């Protein structure tokens, strides 16, 4: 859900020149997603990880966000202490002045630079075992919950149309928050959800009801024009094979106004704490160097320094 996904960080230096200074305390306002979303939980985890990984020198305060478009727009009035997360496609649109950024262009959009990826929004088409559905064609004549007003709902509707299933599937008028009990009592045959993986509602459904998450074939993924992603076998109860699906990458950005040292320390601390975060929430385990290819445009020089030290390959366009 684009409006529930984005995370913005505002780093406020307290009279010090370097984030790495032993006497420095850097305060960060982490402007996150809505408090009910998994991405808000990620914000809290990043807050804790930054404090632990910096020996208390980076202090993060988490705030709710109204969405990634707002986070990108705030680049216009923020300084070098601002970091935000958003799908890369929105940064591209902002720089081009297209779509929601039409007639709202600003020179600072050209100064946006990437830091690191966070868990991607991942599409899940979840069906109950008792429905007998094994592929997308099997959705015909079934009752599916896609929700409304969210990224997952929009993508779900788009995919049904792309795959020739529009008007061939009954769309349930049930809130997505009630998807698991509705699936369990047979009110629906399946539901569509988008979020980081493993998704909490899919974990619950797999454990209590028995489900199958549909896998896309290469042609279907190509039709969606989204980024492909593989959910490894064993991620969900009863899942014996990899799931090929689509995703919307999400990346943390700043601008060229941020110092190289600050960008370096933030990026290094994030990757240094990722394994620890993964012990508390499995969705961090889906983040690895492979997601770096999803970063469109240039990476901040300070972050590039970290990636070179870590031996993580970057494209010429990213440097």
MOJO-V705707 format. One record per backbone hydrogen bond with DSSP energy under -1.0 kcal/mol. NH is the residue of the N-H (numbers start at 1). CO is the residue of the C=O. E is the energy in kcal/mol with one decimal. If there is no record, write none. Layout:
<<NH/CO/E> <NH/CO/E>>
//
This chain:
<<4/1/-2.1> <6/2/-1.0> <8/31/-7.9> <9/83/-7.2> <10/29/-4.0> <11/81/-7.3> <12/27/-4.6> <15/13/-1.2> <21/18/-1.2> <24/21/-1.4> <26/57/-3.9> <27/12/-1.9> <28/59/-4.3> <29/10/-3.9> <30/61/-3.6> <31/8/-8.1> <32/63/-5.0> <37/34/-2.1> <41/37/-1.2> <42/38/-1.9> <43/39/-1.5> <44/40/-1.9> <45/41/-2.2> <46/42/-2.8> <47/43/-2.3> <48/44/-2.2> <49/45/-2.6> <50/46/-2.9> <51/47/-1.7> <52/48/-2.3> <53/49/-3.0> <54/50/-1.1> <55/52/-1.0> <56/51/-3.0> <57/54/-1.2> <59/26/-3.4> <61/28/-3.9> <63/30/-3.2> <68/2/-1.1> <71/67/-1.7> <72/68/-2.3> <73/69/-2.5> <74/70/-1.8> <75/72/-1.7> <76/73/-1.7> <77/74/-1.3> <78/74/-1.0> <82/79/-1.2> <83/9/-6.1> <84/253/-3.0> <85/7/-8.5> <86/251/-2.1> <90/87/-1.7> <92/88/-2.1> <93/89/-2.2> <94/90/-2.3> <95/91/-2.2> <96/92/-1.6> <97/93/-1.2> <98/93/-2.2> <101/98/-2.4> <102/99/-2.0> <104/101/-2.2> <109/106/-1.8> <110/107/-1.1> <111/108/-1.3> <112/109/-1.2> <113/254/-2.6> <114/298/-2.1> <115/252/-3.2> <118/250/-2.4> <121/248/-2.4> <122/195/-2.4> <123/246/-2.4> <124/193/-2.4> <126/191/-2.9> <127/212/-2.7> <128/189/-2.3> <129/210/-2.5> <131/128/-1.0> <132/129/-1.3> <139/136/-1.9> <140/137/-1.4> <141/168/-3.4> <142/139/-2.3> <144/170/-2.9> <145/190/-2.2> <154/150/-2.4> <155/151/-2.9> <156/152/-2.7> <157/153/-2.3> <158/154/-2.1> <159/155/-2.8> <160/156/-2.1> <161/157/-1.7> <162/158/-2.6> <163/159/-2.4> <164/161/-1.6> <165/160/-3.5> <168/165/-2.3> <170/142/-2.6> <172/144/-2.3> <174/172/-1.1> <178/175/-2.1> <179/176/-1.9> <182/178/-2.1> <183/179/-2.3> <184/180/-2.4> <185/181/-2.3> <187/182/-1.6> <188/182/-1.4> <189/143/-3.2> <190/143/-1.1> <191/126/-2.6> <192/145/-2.6> <193/124/-2.2> <195/122/-1.6> <203/199/-2.5> <204/200/-2.2> <205/201/-2.0> <206/202/-2.7> <207/203/-2.0> <208/204/-2.1> <209/205/-2.5> <210/205/-1.7> <212/127/-2.9> <214/125/-2.7> <216/244/-3.6> <221/217/-2.2> <222/218/-2.1> <223/219/-2.0> <224/220/-1.5> <225/221/-1.0> <227/247/-1.4> <229/245/-2.3> <231/243/-2.7> <234/239/-1.4> <235/232/-1.5> <239/236/-2.3> <243/231/-2.5> <245/229/-2.9> <247/227/-2.2> <248/121/-2.6> <251/86/-2.1> <252/116/-3.6> <253/84/-4.7> <254/113/-3.3> <256/111/-1.5> <258/255/-1.8> <263/259/-2.2> <264/260/-2.4> <265/261/-2.5> <266/262/-2.4> <267/263/-2.1> <268/264/-2.7> <269/265/-2.4> <270/266/-2.3> <271/267/-2.2> <272/268/-2.2> <273/269/-1.6> <277/273/-2.3> <278/274/-2.2> <279/275/-1.1> <281/277/-1.9> <284/281/-1.7> <285/282/-1.7> <286/283/-1.1> <287/284/-1.6> <291/288/-2.0> <292/289/-1.6> <294/291/-1.7> <295/292/-1.7> <299/318/-3.6> <300/114/-2.7> <304/300/-2.7> <305/301/-2.0> <306/302/-1.2> <307/303/-2.4> <308/304/-2.5> <309/305/-1.9> <310/306/-2.5> <312/307/-2.6> <319/315/-1.0>>
//
